[in-house]
Amino acid sequence: MSKARLVITAIEVEGRTAAEVIAAYGVSRSWLYELLKRYRAEGEAAFAPRSRRPHKSPRATPPATIELVLQLRKQLRDTGLDAGADTIG
């Protein structure tokens, strides 16, 4: 049984307080309340592993730049030239 399931069981089934569960299982208050919120909204799906990948990448190449590079590569290939990074640069 995962720690998340133990914590939720202690609160929802056993009726223990958040403070008791935090002390007993050594979890942070913020994680406990985040897990409780997720469990109450999603049910059993709250225990499924979640991706840690960021939702946004501030350094991502803009879509317009990607499209331009793809067009340049196609034009260069069509004319028989090298379409590598050095040629495009």
Secondary structure, DSSP 8 states (H G I E B T S, - for coil): --HHHHHHHHHHTS---HHHHHHHHT--HHHHHHHHHHHHHHGGGGGS------S--TT---HHHHHHHHHHHHHHHHTT---SHHHH-
